[in-house]
Amino acid sequence: MSLDTLIILVGVLVAVMPFLGFTVAMQMWIIFILGLIVIGLGIALRRRSGVTPKPRRRRGEYVESMPVQPLDASPEASTHQIVDDTTNG
């Protein structure tokens, strides 16, 4: 039986647990144990498939993170040019 099938069967057991006639205390213990089984099967599946978590990428630099140019900066220091179109014409 594959690990996938075991996880499905444990899920079915959890789904039908309220209808099996166990006491509430017994149901709590059985669901707890089934949960541990699901965790173990999940870990086993991850190890078997060889999937490793992707490394987190560093966040890039955005325009919003750049320092703001002070208001009293001289026009020569500005990188933008002002074009005067009123003299042509």
C-alpha positions as CSV (number, residue, x, y, z in Angstrom):
1,M,0.0,0.0,0.0
2,S,1.4,3.4,-0.9
3,L,1.8,6.3,1.4
4,D,-0.8,8.3,-0.6
5,T,-3.3,5.5,0.0
6,L,-2.5,5.4,3.7
7,I,-3.2,9.2,4.0
8,I,-6.5,8.8,2.2
9,L,-7.5,5.9,4.5
10,V,-6.6,7.9,7.6
11,G,-8.6,10.8,6.3
12,V,-11.6,8.5,5.8
13,L,-11.2,7.2,9.4
14,V,-11.2,10.8,10.7
15,A,-14.3,11.6,8.6
16,V,-16.3,8.6,9.9
17,M,-15.1,8.8,13.5
18,P,-18.3,10.6,14.8
19,F,-20.4,7.8,13.5
20,L,-18.5,4.8,14.9
21,G,-20.0,5.0,18.4
22,F,-16.8,5.8,20.4
23,T,-17.0,7.9,23.5
24,V,-15.9,11.5,23.3
25,A,-12.7,10.8,25.2
26,M,-11.9,7.8,23.0
27,Q,-12.6,9.9,19.8
28,M,-10.2,12.6,21.0
29,W,-7.4,10.1,21.5
30,I,-8.0,8.3,18.3
31,I,-8.1,11.5,16.3
32,F,-4.9,12.6,18.0
33,I,-3.1,9.4,17.1
34,L,-4.5,9.6,13.5
35,G,-3.1,13.1,13.3
36,L,0.3,12.0,14.4
37,I,0.1,9.3,11.7
38,V,-0.7,11.8,9.0
39,I,2.2,14.0,10.1
40,G,4.6,11.0,9.9
41,L,3.3,10.0,6.5
42,G,3.6,13.6,5.3
43,I,7.2,13.7,6.4
44,A,7.9,10.3,4.8
45,L,6.3,11.5,1.5
46,R,8.4,14.6,1.4
47,R,11.6,12.7,2.1
48,R,10.8,10.1,-0.5
49,S,9.9,12.6,-3.2
50,G,13.1,14.6,-2.6
51,V,11.4,17.9,-2.5
52,T,13.3,20.6,-0.6
53,P,11.8,23.9,0.3
54,K,12.8,26.7,-2.1
55,P,15.3,29.2,-0.7
56,R,13.8,32.5,0.1
57,R,14.8,35.3,-2.3
58,R,16.0,38.5,-1.0
59,R,13.8,41.4,-1.7
60,G,14.9,43.8,-4.4
61,E,15.5,47.5,-4.2
62,Y,12.5,49.5,-5.3
63,V,12.1,53.2,-6.1
64,E,10.0,53.6,-3.0
65,S,12.9,52.6,-0.9
66,M,15.3,55.2,-2.3
67,P,16.0,58.2,-0.1
68,V,14.0,61.3,-0.9
69,Q,15.9,64.3,-2.3
70,P,15.6,67.3,0.0
71,L,13.4,70.3,-1.1
72,D,16.3,72.8,-0.8
73,A,18.5,71.0,-3.3
74,S,20.0,73.2,-6.0
75,P,18.7,72.7,-9.6
76,E,22.2,71.7,-10.8
77,A,22.1,68.7,-8.5
78,S,18.8,67.6,-10.1
79,T,18.8,64.9,-12.7
80,H,15.8,66.3,-14.5
81,Q,15.9,69.2,-17.0
82,I,13.2,71.8,-17.4
83,V,12.5,72.6,-21.0
84,D,11.1,76.0,-21.9
85,D,8.9,75.8,-25.0
86,T,7.6,79.4,-24.9
87,T,10.6,80.8,-26.8
88,N,10.0,78.8,-30.0
89,G,7.4,80.5,-31.9
